[in-house]
Amino acid sequence: LYVEGVSMLLSERNEIGSMLDKHRGDLDKLIADMRILNAG
């Protein structure tokens, strides 16, 4: 999906990568964080 010339897929990939770095590669913590963001 492109919005104003920016790939949203690339943006999402970067955001998830940053979240994974924040949790030092712990997928369980990443998933928990994503659930919290999705619920809000």
N, CA, C and O atoms as a Tripos MOL2 file, in Angstrom:
@<TRIPOS>MOLECULE
protein
  160   159    40     0     0
PROTEIN
NO_CHARGES

@<TRIPOS>ATOM
      1 N           0.8530   -1.1720    0.0000 N.3       1 LEU1
      2 CA          0.0000    0.0000    0.0000 C.3       1 LEU1
      3 C           0.9010    1.2380    0.0000 C.2       1 LEU1
      4 O           1.8330    1.3410    0.7980 O.2       1 LEU1
      5 N           0.6160    2.1490   -0.8820 N.am      2 TYR2
      6 CA          1.3880    3.3880   -0.9610 C.3       2 TYR2
      7 C           0.5070    4.5710   -0.5730 C.2       2 TYR2
      8 O          -0.6070    4.7220   -1.0750 O.2       2 TYR2
      9 N           1.0150    5.3960    0.3170 N.am      3 VAL3
     10 CA          0.3250    6.6060    0.7350 C.3       3 VAL3
     11 C           1.2960    7.7580    0.5300 C.2       3 VAL3
     12 O           2.3660    7.7960    1.1360 O.2       3 VAL3
     13 N           0.9140    8.6910   -0.3260 N.am      4 GLU4
     14 CA          1.7540    9.8430   -0.6450 C.3       4 GLU4
     15 C           3.1690    9.4210   -1.0090 C.2       4 GLU4
     16 O           4.1380   10.0710   -0.6150 O.2       4 GLU4
     17 N           3.2880    8.3230   -1.7690 N.am      5 GLY5
     18 CA          4.5780    7.8680   -2.2590 C.3       5 GLY5
     19 C           5.4060    7.0820   -1.2570 C.2       5 GLY5
     20 O           6.5470    6.7240   -1.5480 O.2       5 GLY5
     21 N           4.8610    6.8120   -0.0990 N.am      6 VAL6
     22 CA          5.5940    6.0800    0.9360 C.3       6 VAL6
     23 C           4.9790    4.6960    1.0830 C.2       6 VAL6
     24 O           3.7650    4.5540    1.2300 O.2       6 VAL6
     25 N           5.8180    3.6930    1.0420 N.am      7 SER7
     26 CA          5.3360    2.3320    1.2100 C.3       7 SER7
     27 C           4.9640    2.0990    2.6680 C.2       7 SER7
     28 O           5.8120    2.2070    3.5540 O.2       7 SER7
     29 N           3.7100    1.7820    2.9160 N.am      8 MET8
     30 CA          3.2710    1.5030    4.2790 C.3       8 MET8
     31 C           3.8810    0.1990    4.7790 C.2       8 MET8
     32 O           4.1170    0.0430    5.9770 O.2       8 MET8
     33 N           4.1380   -0.7420    3.8670 N.am      9 LEU9
     34 CA          4.7680   -2.0010    4.2570 C.3       9 LEU9
     35 C           6.1530   -1.7390    4.8390 C.2       9 LEU9
     36 O           6.5190   -2.3100    5.8660 O.2       9 LEU9
     37 N           6.9140   -0.8810    4.1870 N.am     10 LEU10
     38 CA          8.2500   -0.5380    4.6800 C.3      10 LEU10
     39 C           8.1610    0.1420    6.0410 C.2      10 LEU10
     40 O           8.9590   -0.1380    6.9350 O.2      10 LEU10
     41 N           7.2040    1.0200    6.1920 N.am     11 SER11
     42 CA          7.0050    1.7160    7.4580 C.3      11 SER11
     43 C           6.6570    0.7370    8.5740 C.2      11 SER11
     44 O           7.2080    0.8190    9.6720 O.2      11 SER11
     45 N           5.7420   -0.1910    8.2920 N.am     12 GLU12
     46 CA          5.3530   -1.1970    9.2840 C.3      12 GLU12
     47 C           6.5340   -2.0920    9.6360 C.2      12 GLU12
     48 O           6.7540   -2.4070   10.8050 O.2      12 GLU12
     49 N           7.2860   -2.4980    8.6320 N.am     13 ARG13
     50 CA          8.4510   -3.3630    8.8610 C.3      13 ARG13
     51 C           9.4590   -2.6670    9.7760 C.2      13 ARG13
     52 O          10.0060   -3.2830   10.6900 O.2      13 ARG13
     53 N           9.6980   -1.3890    9.5240 N.am     14 ASN14
     54 CA         10.6330   -0.6330   10.3610 C.3      14 ASN14
     55 C          10.1170   -0.4890   11.7880 C.2      14 ASN14
     56 O          10.8810   -0.5990   12.7460 O.2      14 ASN14
     57 N           8.8230   -0.2440   11.9210 N.am     15 GLU15
     58 CA          8.2400   -0.0820   13.2540 C.3      15 GLU15
     59 C           8.3210   -1.3860   14.0500 C.2      15 GLU15
     60 O           8.6690   -1.3710   15.2300 O.2      15 GLU15
     61 N           8.0030   -2.5020   13.4140 N.am     16 ILE16
     62 CA          8.0820   -3.7980   14.0920 C.3      16 ILE16
     63 C           9.5280   -4.1240   14.4360 C.2      16 ILE16
     64 O           9.8010   -4.6560   15.5120 O.2      16 ILE16
     65 N          10.4480   -3.8140   13.5460 N.am     17 GLY17
     66 CA         11.8670   -4.0240   13.8240 C.3      17 GLY17
     67 C          12.3280   -3.2250   15.0290 C.2      17 GLY17
     68 O          13.0950   -3.7250   15.8510 O.2      17 GLY17
     69 N          11.8690   -1.9960   15.1400 N.am     18 SER18
     70 CA         12.2180   -1.1520   16.2890 C.3      18 SER18
     71 C          11.6360   -1.7090   17.5790 C.2      18 SER18
     72 O          12.2930   -1.7040   18.6210 O.2      18 SER18
     73 N          10.3980   -2.1900   17.5010 N.am     19 MET19
     74 CA          9.7700   -2.7810   18.6840 C.3      19 MET19
     75 C          10.5130   -4.0480   19.1050 C.2      19 MET19
     76 O          10.6940   -4.2970   20.2960 O.2      19 MET19
     77 N          10.9390   -4.8400   18.1350 N.am     20 LEU20
     78 CA         11.6780   -6.0680   18.4390 C.3      20 LEU20
     79 C          13.0260   -5.7280   19.0730 C.2      20 LEU20
     80 O          13.4600   -6.3990   20.0090 O.2      20 LEU20
     81 N          13.6860   -4.6910   18.5670 N.am     21 ASP21
     82 CA         14.9420   -4.2340   19.1750 C.3      21 ASP21
     83 C          14.7080   -3.7940   20.6200 C.2      21 ASP21
     84 O          15.5100   -4.0900   21.5060 O.2      21 ASP21
     85 N          13.6100   -3.0890   20.8440 N.am     22 LYS22
     86 CA         13.2720   -2.6020   22.1780 C.3      22 LYS22
     87 C          13.1360   -3.7620   23.1710 C.2      22 LYS22
     88 O          13.4910   -3.6360   24.3430 O.2      22 LYS22
     89 N          12.6200   -4.8840   22.6810 N.am     23 HIS23
     90 CA         12.4120   -6.0580   23.5380 C.3      23 HIS23
     91 C          13.5450   -7.0680   23.4190 C.2      23 HIS23
     92 O          13.4150   -8.2190   23.8370 O.2      23 HIS23
     93 N          14.6650   -6.6180   22.8370 N.am     24 ARG24
     94 CA         15.8780   -7.4350   22.6910 C.3      24 ARG24
     95 C          15.6040   -8.7860   22.0430 C.2      24 ARG24
     96 O          16.1480   -9.8070   22.4640 O.2      24 ARG24
     97 N          14.7630   -8.7860   21.0220 N.am     25 GLY25
     98 CA         14.5110   -9.9960   20.2470 C.3      25 GLY25
     99 C          13.5140  -10.9540   20.8630 C.2      25 GLY25
    100 O          13.3020  -12.0410   20.3250 O.2      25 GLY25
    101 N          12.8950  -10.5870   21.9760 N.am     26 ASP26
    102 CA         11.9300  -11.4590   22.6500 C.3      26 ASP26
    103 C          10.5680  -11.3390   21.9570 C.2      26 ASP26
    104 O           9.8550  -10.3500   22.1280 O.2      26 ASP26
    105 N          10.2250  -12.3650   21.1730 N.am     27 LEU27
    106 CA          8.9800  -12.3320   20.4070 C.3      27 LEU27
    107 C           7.7500  -12.3060   21.3020 C.2      27 LEU27
    108 O           6.7610  -11.6550   20.9670 O.2      27 LEU27
    109 N           7.7930  -12.9980   22.4300 N.am     28 ASP28
    110 CA          6.6450  -12.9950   23.3400 C.3      28 ASP28
    111 C           6.3520  -11.5830   23.8420 C.2      28 ASP28
    112 O           5.1910  -11.1800   23.9170 O.2      28 ASP28
    113 N           7.3860  -10.8390   24.1820 N.am     29 LYS29
    114 CA          7.1980   -9.4590   24.6360 C.3      29 LYS29
    115 C           6.7130   -8.5710   23.4930 C.2      29 LYS29
    116 O           5.8870   -7.6820   23.6980 O.2      29 LYS29
    117 N           7.2320   -8.8170   22.2860 N.am     30 LEU30
    118 CA          6.7840   -8.0590   21.1180 C.3      30 LEU30
    119 C           5.2970   -8.2840   20.8780 C.2      30 LEU30
    120 O           4.5470   -7.3330   20.6600 O.2      30 LEU30
    121 N           4.8730   -9.5420   20.9160 N.am     31 ILE31
    122 CA          3.4620   -9.8760   20.6910 C.3      31 ILE31
    123 C           2.5880   -9.2410   21.7660 C.2      31 ILE31
    124 O           1.5250   -8.7010   21.4590 O.2      31 ILE31
    125 N           3.0230   -9.3000   23.0200 N.am     32 ALA32
    126 CA          2.2620   -8.6840   24.1130 C.3      32 ALA32
    127 C           2.1290   -7.1790   23.8870 C.2      32 ALA32
    128 O           1.0560   -6.6130   24.0950 O.2      32 ALA32
    129 N           3.2050   -6.5360   23.4670 N.am     33 ASP33
    130 CA          3.1910   -5.1000   23.1890 C.3      33 ASP33
    131 C           2.2290   -4.7830   22.0460 C.2      33 ASP33
    132 O           1.4840   -3.8050   22.1130 O.2      33 ASP33
    133 N           2.2450   -5.6010   21.0060 N.am     34 MET34
    134 CA          1.3630   -5.3780   19.8580 C.3      34 MET34
    135 C          -0.1020   -5.5680   20.2480 C.2      34 MET34
    136 O          -0.9750   -4.8630   19.7440 O.2      34 MET34
    137 N          -0.3690   -6.5120   21.1370 N.am     35 ARG35
    138 CA         -1.7510   -6.7190   21.6060 C.3      35 ARG35
    139 C          -2.2470   -5.5000   22.3700 C.2      35 ARG35
    140 O          -3.3970   -5.0880   22.2180 O.2      35 ARG35
    141 N          -1.3790   -4.9290   23.1860 N.am     36 ILE36
    142 CA         -1.7510   -3.7320   23.9400 C.3      36 ILE36
    143 C          -2.0490   -2.5800   22.9820 C.2      36 ILE36
    144 O          -3.0390   -1.8700   23.1540 O.2      36 ILE36
    145 N          -1.2030   -2.3970   21.9830 N.am     37 LEU37
    146 CA         -1.4170   -1.3250   21.0050 C.3      37 LEU37
    147 C          -2.6980   -1.5420   20.2150 C.2      37 LEU37
    148 O          -3.4090   -0.5860   19.9060 O.2      37 LEU37
    149 N          -2.9960   -2.7930   19.8890 N.am     38 ASN38
    150 CA         -4.1920   -3.1240   19.1150 C.3      38 ASN38
    151 C          -5.4590   -2.9050   19.9330 C.2      38 ASN38
    152 O          -6.4880   -2.5170   19.3800 O.2      38 ASN38
    153 N          -5.4010   -3.1450   21.2340 N.am     39 ALA39
    154 CA         -6.5670   -3.0000   22.1020 C.3      39 ALA39
    155 C          -6.9190   -1.5320   22.3420 C.2      39 ALA39
    156 O          -8.0790   -1.1890   22.5740 O.2      39 ALA39
    157 N          -5.9020   -0.6750   22.2820 N.am     40 GLY40
    158 CA         -6.1040    0.7380   22.6110 C.3      40 GLY40
    159 C          -6.6730    1.4730   21.4900 C.2      40 GLY40
    160 O          -6.9070    2.6770   21.5960 O.2      40 GLY40
@<TRIPOS>BOND
     1     1     2 1
     2     2     3 1
     3     3     4 2
     4     3     5 am
     5     5     6 1
     6     6     7 1
     7     7     8 2
     8     7     9 am
     9     9    10 1
    10    10    11 1
    11    11    12 2
    12    11    13 am
    13    13    14 1
    14    14    15 1
    15    15    16 2
    16    15    17 am
    17    17    18 1
    18    18    19 1
    19    19    20 2
    20    19    21 am
    21    21    22 1
    22    22    23 1
    23    23    24 2
    24    23    25 am
    25    25    26 1
    26    26    27 1
    27    27    28 2
    28    27    29 am
    29    29    30 1
    30    30    31 1
    31    31    32 2
    32    31    33 am
    33    33    34 1
    34    34    35 1
    35    35    36 2
    36    35    37 am
    37    37    38 1
    38    38    39 1
    39    39    40 2
    40    39    41 am
    41    41    42 1
    42    42    43 1
    43    43    44 2
    44    43    45 am
    45    45    46 1
    46    46    47 1
    47    47    48 2
    48    47    49 am
    49    49    50 1
    50    50    51 1
    51    51    52 2
    52    51    53 am
    53    53    54 1
    54    54    55 1
    55    55    56 2
    56    55    57 am
    57    57    58 1
    58    58    59 1
    59    59    60 2
    60    59    61 am
    61    61    62 1
    62    62    63 1
    63    63    64 2
    64    63    65 am
    65    65    66 1
    66    66    67 1
    67    67    68 2
    68    67    69 am
    69    69    70 1
    70    70    71 1
    71    71    72 2
    72    71    73 am
    73    73    74 1
    74    74    75 1
    75    75    76 2
    76    75    77 am
    77    77    78 1
    78    78    79 1
    79    79    80 2
    80    79    81 am
    81    81    82 1
    82    82    83 1
    83    83    84 2
    84    83    85 am
    85    85    86 1
    86    86    87 1
    87    87    88 2
    88    87    89 am
    89    89    90 1
    90    90    91 1
    91    91    92 2
    92    91    93 am
    93    93    94 1
    94    94    95 1
    95    95    96 2
    96    95    97 am
    97    97    98 1
    98    98    99 1
    99    99   100 2
   100    99   101 am
   101   101   102 1
   102   102   103 1
   103   103   104 2
   104   103   105 am
   105   105   106 1
   106   106   107 1
   107   107   108 2
   108   107   109 am
   109   109   110 1
   110   110   111 1
   111   111   112 2
   112   111   113 am
   113   113   114 1
   114   114   115 1
   115   115   116 2
   116   115   117 am
   117   117   118 1
   118   118   119 1
   119   119   120 2
   120   119   121 am
   121   121   122 1
   122   122   123 1
   123   123   124 2
   124   123   125 am
   125   125   126 1
   126   126   127 1
   127   127   128 2
   128   127   129 am
   129   129   130 1
   130   130   131 1
   131   131   132 2
   132   131   133 am
   133   133   134 1
   134   134   135 1
   135   135   136 2
   136   135   137 am
   137   137   138 1
   138   138   139 1
   139   139   140 2
   140   139   141 am
   141   141   142 1
   142   142   143 1
   143   143   144 2
   144   143   145 am
   145   145   146 1
   146   146   147 1
   147   147   148 2
   148   147   149 am
   149   149   150 1
   150   150   151 1
   151   151   152 2
   152   151   153 am
   153   153   154 1
   154   154   155 1
   155   155   156 2
   156   155   157 am
   157   157   158 1
   158   158   159 1
   159   159   160 2
@<TRIPOS>SUBSTRUCTURE
     1 LEU1         2 RESIDUE 1 A LEU
     2 TYR2         6 RESIDUE 1 A TYR
     3 VAL3        10 RESIDUE 1 A VAL
     4 GLU4        14 RESIDUE 1 A GLU
     5 GLY5        18 RESIDUE 1 A GLY
     6 VAL6        22 RESIDUE 1 A VAL
     7 SER7        26 RESIDUE 1 A SER
     8 MET8        30 RESIDUE 1 A MET
     9 LEU9        34 RESIDUE 1 A LEU
    10 LEU10       38 RESIDUE 1 A LEU
    11 SER11       42 RESIDUE 1 A SER
    12 GLU12       46 RESIDUE 1 A GLU
    13 ARG13       50 RESIDUE 1 A ARG
    14 ASN14       54 RESIDUE 1 A ASN
    15 GLU15       58 RESIDUE 1 A GLU
    16 ILE16       62 RESIDUE 1 A ILE
    17 GLY17       66 RESIDUE 1 A GLY
    18 SER18       70 RESIDUE 1 A SER
    19 MET19       74 RESIDUE 1 A MET
    20 LEU20       78 RESIDUE 1 A LEU
    21 ASP21       82 RESIDUE 1 A ASP
    22 LYS22       86 RESIDUE 1 A LYS
    23 HIS23       90 RESIDUE 1 A HIS
    24 ARG24       94 RESIDUE 1 A ARG
    25 GLY25       98 RESIDUE 1 A GLY
    26 ASP26      102 RESIDUE 1 A ASP
    27 LEU27      106 RESIDUE 1 A LEU
    28 ASP28      110 RESIDUE 1 A ASP
    29 LYS29      114 RESIDUE 1 A LYS
    30 LEU30      118 RESIDUE 1 A LEU
    31 ILE31      122 RESIDUE 1 A ILE
    32 ALA32      126 RESIDUE 1 A ALA
    33 ASP33      130 RESIDUE 1 A ASP
    34 MET34      134 RESIDUE 1 A MET
    35 ARG35      138 RESIDUE 1 A ARG
    36 ILE36      142 RESIDUE 1 A ILE
    37 LEU37      146 RESIDUE 1 A LEU
    38 ASN38      150 RESIDUE 1 A ASN
    39 ALA39      154 RESIDUE 1 A ALA
    40 GLY40      158 RESIDUE 1 A GLY
